[in-house]
Amino acid sequence: MSDLKSASRRKSSPKSKAAIPAKAVKAAVRLRVPKPVDKATMTEIFRRLHEANPEPKGELDYTNPYTLLVAVALSAQATDVGVNKATKALFRIVDTPKKMLKLGEDGLKEHIRTLNFYNTKAKNVIATAKRLVEEFGGEVPNSVEILETFPGVGRKTASVVVNIAFGDPRVAVDTHIFRVTNRLPLANTKTPLETQEVLEKLIPKEYRLHAHHWLILHGRYICKARKPECWRCPVNDLCRYPDKTIP
């Protein structure tokens, strides 16, 4: 009798059911990740983005390379709209590192108080202005590597500045560009830095200068995070994203 009970328990035990091997699960997940588009398809994607918006522009307001640097640095964890509101009055009186130092940290805080982490940002902006005056004659250097050494300036900020201010074909990667890159996908990447390095190698040279703006605007207004508006996407037929949406 005890043997029958034991046999019954073994038969009904979950452990006796055939488990799906971990390798099979990983393989199934990989099947959901489409392969990156080929070179010809990538070229066509950017041709269409160019056709729809030949001269894309960033949405941050600025007057020169220095105010651009300040605006981009302030935009971390903030919206472009919010930064523009904060800098509207600021850039009327401050458009050089020397003027920023004259305004001072407390004066700067009064202008950017509506932005997240404004205390830290004010400290970094003043420290950057001081170094620009002392080491670079008040001019913003056209170098991602140098700009990255300034407080509060990372690879993305530095790349945006040299791209817009100096026409350097860098592809700064934010959350929108990272998402679009991996959705189409132009490439399968794991980090923003890897994404930038891959895109700067793969994007056709004739489209590289404006690629940053095309991708960020596409991600911000069409290929949105929660619900991409695939029905009005100009590259819908080229996109390999498996979960396309309908209106």
N, C-alpha and C positions, 0 to 999 in steps of 0.2 A: 504493500500500500504506500509506504513511504517512497519507494522507488518511482511509483506512478506520479505522486505529487511532485517529486523532484523533476521528473521528465516534463510535467505540465508547466512548472515554473520556468524551466529552461526554454520551452517552446514559446512561451509568451513574453519572455524577457526581451526588452529592447536591444540588449546587447547581441542577441542572436540574429537581429535583422541586419541585412547587408548594408553597411555604412558606405557613403560615397567617399572615395579616396580624396585626400586633400589635393593631390595633383590634378584630379579631374575637376575639382571646384576651381582651382586656379586657371586651368585651361579654359573653362567656361567663361570666367571673368575676362580672360584675354580676348575671347571671341567677341566680346562686347566693345572692345577697344579697336576701332577701325585703323587700318594702316594709313599713314600720312599720304597726302595727295602727291602725285608725281610732279615733275618739273613743269610740264606743259599745263597741267591743271592749275598749279600755283600761279603761273604767269597769267592765265586767263582770269583767275580770281582778282588779281591786282589790276588787270586791265579794266575789269568791270568797275572796281572801286574807284579807279582813276576817272573812268568815264562818268560816273555818277557825281564825283566831286573832284575836279581837276586840281584845285588848289586848296586843300584842307587846311584849316587853321585850328590852333589850340584855343581853349575857351577861357584861359587866364588872361587878365588884362595886365599889360606892362608897357613901359616906354623905351627901355633899352636893355642890354644884356644884364646889367646889375639888378634892375627891378624885376626882370624875369627870374633871375636866380632867387631873389627874395620871395617872389610869389610862389614859385615851385616848392621852395623849402617850407613855406607856410601851408601848402596844400596837403601835407601829410596828415592823414586822419581827418580831413576836412573836404568839403565840396568846393568846386571852382567858384560856384555862385557865392558861397560864404566868404571865400578869400577875396573875391572881387569887391564885395561890400566893405570888407575890412581895410582894403588897400586903396579904395577910391580917394579918400582924403589924404592918406599917408603919402601916396606917390605924387601928390600935388606939391608937397613940401620936401620930399626926400626922393632923390633920384641918383644919388652917388653914395659911395661908402662914407665919405667925409661928412656929408649931411646926416647920414644915419648915426654916426658917432656923436655928432652935435645934438641930435634929438635925444640920444641916450636910451638906456634900457627901460627906464620907467616911462618915458615918453612914448616909446614904441608899444609898450604894453597897453597903453590907453587906446591905441588904434586897433590892436588885434585881440582885445579881451574876449571877443565873441568866439574865437577859435579854440578848438581843443588844444590843451597843452601849451597855452600861450606863454606861460612863464618860461618854460624850457626853450620854446621857439625864439622868444625875445633874446634870451641869453645867447643862443647860437647865432642869431642874425648879427648881434653886436660884435661877437667874437670874430665872425667872418669878415665884417666890415673893417675891423681893426687889422686883421691880417692882410686883407686886400690893399689897404692903404700902406702898410709897412713893407710888404714884400712884392707887391705887383703894381705899384703906382696907381692904385685905385681902379685898375682894369680887371675885368673878369677873364681869367685865362681860358683859352680854347683847348682844354685838355680834360678829358674825363678822369684820367689818373690823378691829376693835381686837384681837381674839384672834389674828388672823393675824400681828400684828406681834410676838408673843412668840416667844422662841427655841424651836425645835422644834415649833411649832404651825402647821400648814398649814390649807388650806381644809377638808379632810376632818375634822380634829380639831376645829376651831372649829365646824363645822356640827353635828357630833355633840353637842357640849357644849350649844349653844343649843337644839338640838332636844329633848334629854332633860331638861336642867335648867330650861329656861324655856318649853318648849312652842312654840318657834319652828318652823314647818313647813319646815325645811330638809331637803334630801335629800343627805346626805353620801355620796359615791361611793367605794367601795373596789373591789377586784378582782372581788368577787362581784356587786356591783350593776352594774358595767360589763359583765360577762359576760351577766347576765340581760337587761339593757336591750337589748343587741345581738343576743341570741338570739331573744327572743320575736317580733320586736323591738318594743320600745316606741319606739325611735328608733335610727337609724344614726349612731353618733358615733365620734370618733377619740381623744378624750382624756377623762379623768375630769371635768375642769372643764366641758368642753362638755356632757358627759352630765348633770351637775348642773344646769346652766343650762336645758337642754332639759326635763328631768324636772320641774323646779319650775314650768315654764310649762304643761306638758301634763297632769300628773296632776290629776285632779279635786280641787277644793279640800277636799271632805269626807274625802278619803283621804290628803292630803298629809302630815299630821302623823306618821302611822305608816308611811308608804311606805318610809322608810329601813329600818326593822326588817323589814317584810314581804319586801322584796327581798333583803336580806342573808341572812336565814334561809332563804329559798327557794334562794338560790345556794349556801349553805353545806351544806344537807342534802338537797336534791333536784336542782336544776339544777347539778350538780357539773361541774368543769372537764373532767376526763378522760372520765367516763361519766355523763351526766345520767340520773337515774332517771325517765325520761319516763312509765313505766307507772304511777307513783303520783303524778303531777303533777296538781294540781287544775285547771290551765288548759291541759292537754295539747291539747284540741280547739281552743283559741284560738291556740295557739303556731304560728308559721310556720317554726320551725327545721327545715331540710331533713333533718337526720341524726338523727331521733329513735331512741331505743334501745328494745329490748324485753328482758324479763328473761332 
